């Protein structure tokens, strides 16, 4: 695994003490009125929007203001109350993990803390302390490490822990991009789709498979950010599982079947981002005569606007206009039991020194 740009606390936690388990991420609006402040916080962070100063903050504020009406409509399109489903799913994941850790004799209090909108660490950490948390384990909701995601959220959370729980042991798991259960959970929907197509007698020459990840400014990668390398490692490991499960002779004729294809989504602003962009890649595949496409996101632990809107609605429409008649999108992790069992195992082993249960 790639070394992170900065060290994170990895205190060995006491299995006899009450532990606050915090899942952390960027977050999202909890209603229409939260969209503008969420976007202001997001685009005001130079790690997310690395435009040159002194114009960066002003441009970020301008983009946030201009985008607010459209983003409100997009959230209302995926949720009747305009609330991101990311918040409820993340808390449900934390509660599931706490239950699995409790089964191993580890008393754990589940919680979440976000970077750009509520609940912030200043709310989450004091509440856990009031509930009896004596130590903390922190897990980012981004499998692959980037300074713009894990780095920004972990730094913000650690500041909150220092302010509201000073001196208490903390163990951070900064990335988990090759975790067994994670890889198995991503491979499962790909395998299911491809095997179904094969069983239905689909011509593999009309089929395509693309893995998709959240994009990142190219300058971050050029500066040494490990995100691209870790994302490619994830995709390679997932695809190895896919090739082990699907008939090779059929799969080799699928676009992206022999060697995995990776594309990117969610570019913002007038700077160079990682490519190829998923919409352009979809159009290119359609131009080659591919009429079936399975898209598998590899960056997200739960459904939110970038899967439910960008992939399920917008990309589907673009794909159909380009000539792809069968569009399939694999799920994010959500409450996948294989992944959650593996993550609980990871937490117990890395934070508490427990023996691994061997979950895949």
PyMOL commands that set and color helices and strands:
alter all, ss='L'
color gray80, all
select helices_A, chain A and resi 34-43+55-78+85-102+121-130+147-164+180-199+204-206+218-222+227-245+248-251+278-287+305-308+310-322+337-352
alter helices_A, ss='H'
color red, helices_A
select strands_A, chain A and resi 19-25+108-114+135-140+170-173+207-214+262-265+292-297+326-330
alter strands_A, ss='S'
color yellow, strands_A
deselect
rebuild
show_as cartoon
